[in-house]
Amino acid sequence: MSQGNYEVNDFDHDANGDLGHPHDGHDHLEEREQLEEHDQLAGAGWSVWTTGQRQARQQRGNRYSRLSVEHPAKMLPAIAQHAIATYTRPGEVVLDPMCGIGTTLVEAVHLGREAVGIELEPKWASIARLNLETATVHAAPGQGTVHTGEGSEVATGLADTRLAGRVRLVLTSPPYGSMTHGQVRSRRDGARAVEKYAHVYARDRDEKVANLAYQRPHQLADSLTRILGACRPLLAPGGVVVVTTRPYRKDGHLIDFPGQVAEAGRRAGLVQIDRCAALLCAVRDGEVVSRTSFFQLIETRRLRKAGIPVHVIQHEDALVFTNPTTDQEAQAA
């Protein structure tokens, strides 16, 4: 993986691709401050996040309930930590409109932020609340709450509360398939053979209709646009949205989900300012240490044997957007 593919994207370039020249006097100072703020939003130039130095189980440690393992697609805690530490300050509000078992929320309260989560499935919402209670037991300085319901509907309702205009960071990782790699039981665990579990989302009909995991690619993109659009009234001016995702295969075809997320953000009125690689692997002495699940290896080998040149994915795309001011919206138009 080349870092050159993930360069910081400045949004203040002129038509020739050169950085616009500042004006004199007050305008010069104001533009310089805006550029400095943009550099901070863009993660101080770091386009590769070294978030896989420890295995996921070690990152979670005893800070999460054992029930958390049942969720089919959990965000890596180090990714949440990096995004929260980069784009917010202590005391600011972090929102995850598809919070699952609450990784974003737990890491936010441990970093002294106020965390708000929305989760469609009652089971995961309950576990997220349990994980927040565990954080309180561990003396986390922040506070967190979880709302149960569909992301865009709940976010729209929250726009009539004190939360409107106060969210500094929306951080989320949308589902993009009803079945994931999940967990494995082997004969050592008492299974008759290698068995897969904790790899599917809810099967309840009503929840499946609203669950992004069961939607076709074009429906998924539309739903994500609605959710991000519903979050905009909650964002502070200049607030940041970070969505972590990766490409996936459906019926043998590669789906550019990061590209769909970028388009969904644009349609929701957000301005993309960065695209980073959040590593799932470790980097030691200049070498990559793979973090690969059993079923990732099996599936990759099967497809390569069939002549499909797939690779084991070792990073998440972290797409970074900002909530533009009126002036920025006019410039973008």
C-alpha positions in Angstrom: 0.0 0.0 0.0 1.5 3.3 -1.0 1.0 6.3 1.2 1.0 8.4 -2.0 -2.6 7.2 -2.7 -3.8 8.9 0.5 -2.5 12.4 0.3 -4.2 15.2 2.1 -6.7 17.0 -0.2 -6.6 20.7 0.3 -10.0 22.3 -0.5 -8.6 25.8 -1.1 -6.9 25.2 -4.5 -7.6 27.4 -7.5 -8.6 26.2 -11.0 -5.0 25.4 -11.9 -4.4 23.2 -8.9 -2.2 25.8 -7.2 -2.9 27.0 -3.7 -4.7 30.3 -4.0 -2.6 33.3 -3.1 -3.8 35.1 0.1 -4.9 38.7 0.0 -3.2 41.5 1.9 -4.1 42.7 5.4 -7.1 41.3 7.3 -8.0 39.0 4.4 -4.5 37.5 4.5 -4.7 36.8 8.2 -8.2 35.4 8.0 -7.3 33.1 5.1 -4.1 31.9 6.9 -6.2 31.1 10.0 -8.7 29.1 7.8 -5.8 27.2 6.3 -4.4 26.4 9.7 -7.8 25.2 10.8 -8.0 23.0 7.7 -4.6 21.5 8.5 -5.9 20.6 11.9 -9.0 19.1 10.5 -7.0 17.1 8.0 -5.2 15.3 10.8 -2.0 17.5 10.7 -1.1 15.9 7.4 -1.1 12.3 8.5 -2.9 10.3 5.8 -2.1 6.9 7.2 -3.3 6.1 10.8 -1.3 3.4 12.6 -4.3 2.0 14.3 -3.5 -1.7 14.1 -0.5 -2.0 16.3 -2.4 -4.1 18.8 -4.9 -6.8 18.0 -8.6 -5.8 18.4 -9.0 -8.1 21.5 -6.1 -6.4 23.2 -7.5 -2.9 22.3 -10.8 -3.7 23.9 -9.3 -5.4 27.0 -11.7 -5.3 29.9 -13.3 -2.0 28.9 -16.1 -3.8 26.9 -18.7 -6.3 27.9 -18.1 -9.9 26.8 -21.4 -9.6 24.9 -19.7 -7.1 22.5 -18.1 -10.0 20.6 -21.5 -11.0 19.2 -21.7 -7.9 17.0 -20.7 -8.9 13.4 -18.7 -5.8 12.5 -17.2 -3.7 15.3 -15.1 -0.6 14.8 -11.5 -0.9 15.9 -11.1 1.1 19.1 -7.9 2.6 18.0 -9.6 4.1 14.9 -12.2 5.7 17.1 -9.5 7.0 19.5 -7.5 8.5 16.7 -10.4 10.3 15.0 -11.8 11.6 18.3 -8.4 12.8 19.6 -7.6 14.5 16.2 -10.9 16.3 15.5 -12.3 17.1 19.0 -11.3 18.6 22.3 -12.3 17.4 25.8 -15.9 18.4 26.6 -17.0 18.5 23.0 -19.8 16.3 21.6 -19.3 13.2 19.5 -22.2 11.5 17.7 -22.4 8.0 16.1 -25.7 7.6 14.2 -25.1 3.8 13.7 -23.3 3.1 16.9 -23.6 -0.7 17.2 -22.2 -1.8 20.5 -20.9 1.7 21.1 -17.2 1.6 20.3 -17.2 5.3 19.3 -19.1 6.2 22.5 -16.8 4.3 24.8 -13.7 5.7 23.4 -15.2 9.2 23.4 -16.1 9.1 27.1 -12.7 7.7 28.0 -11.2 10.8 26.3 -13.5 13.1 28.2 -16.0 13.9 25.5 -19.8 13.8 25.6 -21.0 10.9 23.5 -24.4 10.3 21.8 -25.2 7.2 20.0 -28.1 6.0 17.8 -28.7 2.3 17.1 -31.5 0.6 15.1 -31.3 -2.9 16.8 -32.4 -3.0 20.4 -29.9 -5.8 21.2 -26.9 -3.7 20.2 -28.3 -0.6 21.8 -28.5 -2.4 25.1 -24.9 -3.7 24.8 -23.8 -0.1 24.0 -25.4 1.1 27.2 -23.8 -1.7 29.1 -20.4 -0.7 27.7 -21.0 2.9 28.7 -21.8 1.7 32.2 -18.5 -0.2 32.2 -16.7 2.9 31.1 -18.2 4.7 34.1 -17.0 2.0 36.4 -13.5 2.5 34.9 -13.8 6.2 35.9 -14.1 7.5 32.3 -14.5 11.3 32.6 -17.1 11.7 29.8 -20.8 10.9 29.7 -22.7 9.0 27.1 -26.3 8.2 26.0 -27.8 5.8 23.5 -31.0 6.3 21.5 -32.8 3.3 19.9 -34.2 3.8 16.4 -33.5 4.4 12.8 -30.6 6.8 12.4 -32.1 9.6 10.3 -35.4 9.6 12.2 -33.8 9.8 15.6 -31.2 12.4 14.4 -34.1 14.5 13.0 -35.8 14.4 16.4 -32.6 15.4 18.2 -32.5 18.6 16.1 -35.2 20.0 18.4 -33.1 19.4 21.5 -30.1 21.1 23.1 -27.9 19.0 20.9 -28.6 21.1 17.8 -25.5 22.8 16.5 -23.3 21.3 19.3 -21.9 18.1 17.7 -18.2 18.6 16.9 -17.7 15.1 15.4 -19.9 12.6 13.7 -18.0 9.3 13.6 -19.5 6.1 12.2 -18.9 2.9 10.3 -22.0 1.9 8.3 -22.7 -1.8 7.7 -22.4 -2.9 4.1 -23.5 -6.5 4.0 -25.8 -8.8 6.1 -23.0 -11.3 6.6 -19.4 -10.6 7.8 -16.4 -12.6 8.9 -17.7 -12.9 12.4 -16.2 -15.3 15.0 -15.0 -18.9 14.8 -15.5 -22.0 17.0 -13.3 -25.0 16.5 -13.0 -28.5 17.9 -10.9 -27.0 20.7 -14.1 -25.0 21.7 -16.3 -28.1 21.6 -17.6 -27.6 18.1 -17.9 -30.6 15.7 -16.0 -28.7 13.0 -15.0 -25.1 12.3 -18.2 -23.1 12.9 -19.0 -19.5 12.2 -21.0 -17.3 14.6 -21.8 -13.7 15.3 -21.6 -12.9 11.6 -25.1 -11.7 10.8 -27.3 -8.7 11.7 -30.9 -8.9 12.9 -33.3 -11.1 11.0 -36.5 -9.4 12.2 -38.4 -8.3 9.2 -39.0 -4.7 10.3 -35.4 -4.2 11.3 -34.2 -5.7 8.0 -36.1 -3.1 6.0 -34.3 -0.3 7.8 -31.0 -2.0 8.3 -28.4 -0.8 5.8 -26.8 -4.3 6.0 -29.7 -5.8 4.0 -30.0 -3.0 1.4 -28.9 -3.1 -2.2 -25.9 -0.8 -3.1 -28.0 2.0 -4.5 -30.5 1.8 -1.6 -27.6 1.8 0.9 -26.1 4.9 -0.6 -29.5 6.7 -0.4 -30.0 5.7 3.2 -26.5 6.9 4.1 -27.3 10.2 2.4 -30.4 10.6 4.5 -28.6 9.7 7.8 -25.7 12.1 7.1 -28.2 14.8 6.0 -30.2 14.4 9.2 -27.0 14.8 11.2 -26.1 18.2 9.7 -28.4 20.3 11.9 -26.7 18.7 14.9 -23.2 19.6 13.7 -21.5 22.7 14.9 -20.3 25.1 12.2 -17.1 23.6 10.8 -17.9 20.3 12.5 -16.4 17.2 11.2 -17.8 13.9 9.9 -15.6 10.8 9.7 -16.9 7.6 8.0 -14.8 4.5 8.0 -15.5 1.9 5.3 -13.9 -0.4 2.7 -14.8 -1.9 -0.7 -16.6 -5.2 -0.6 -17.8 -7.9 -3.1 -21.4 -8.8 -3.9 -22.2 -11.7 -6.2 -18.5 -11.6 -7.3 -18.5 -8.0 -8.2 -16.3 -5.4 -6.4 -18.4 -2.6 -4.9 -16.7 0.8 -4.5 -18.4 1.6 -1.2 -15.9 4.3 -0.2 -16.8 6.0 -3.5 -20.5 5.7 -2.6 -19.9 7.1 0.8 -18.0 10.1 -0.7 -21.0 10.8 -3.0 -23.5 10.3 -0.1 -21.6 12.9 1.9 -21.6 15.4 -1.1 -25.3 14.8 -1.6 -25.9 15.4 2.1 -24.3 18.9 1.8 -20.9 18.0 3.3 -17.5 18.9 1.9 -14.9 16.2 1.8 -11.5 17.4 3.0 -9.5 14.2 3.4 -9.3 10.5 2.7 -7.0 8.5 5.0 -6.0 4.9 5.5 -6.7 3.5 9.0 -4.5 0.5 9.3 -5.9 -2.8 10.5 -2.4 -4.4 10.4 0.6 -3.6 12.5 3.8 -2.0 11.2 7.0 -3.3 12.9 10.5 -2.6 11.7 9.3 -1.4 8.3 7.3 -4.6 7.8 3.5 -5.2 7.7 2.2 -7.6 10.3 -1.2 -8.9 8.9 -4.3 -9.0 11.1 -6.3 -11.5 9.1 -9.3 -13.6 10.1 -9.6 -17.3 9.3 -12.5 -16.7 6.9 -10.7 -13.8 5.2 -7.8 -16.2 4.4 -10.1 -19.0 3.2 -12.2 -16.7 1.0 -9.1 -15.0 -0.5 -7.5 -18.3 -1.3 -10.7 -19.6 -2.9 -11.1 -16.5 -5.1 -7.4 -16.4 -6.1 -7.6 -20.1 -7.1 -10.5 -19.2 -9.3 -8.3 -16.6 -11.0 -9.7 -13.5 -9.3 -6.8 -11.4 -8.1 -8.1 -10.4 -4.7 -6.0 -9.3 -1.8 -6.6 -9.4 2.0 -7.6 -5.9 3.0 -5.4 -4.4 5.7 -6.9 -0.9 6.1 -10.2 1.0 6.4 -10.8 4.0 4.2 -11.5 7.0 6.6 -13.4 9.6 4.7 -13.3 13.0 6.3 -15.9 15.7 5.7 -16.7 19.1 7.2 -20.0 20.9 7.7 -19.5 23.9 5.6 -20.4 27.5 6.4 -22.5 29.5 4.0 -19.4 31.0 2.4 -17.9 27.6 1.9 -21.1 26.3 0.4 -21.1 29.2 -2.1 -17.5 28.5 -3.1 -18.3 24.8 -3.6 -21.2 25.7 -5.8 
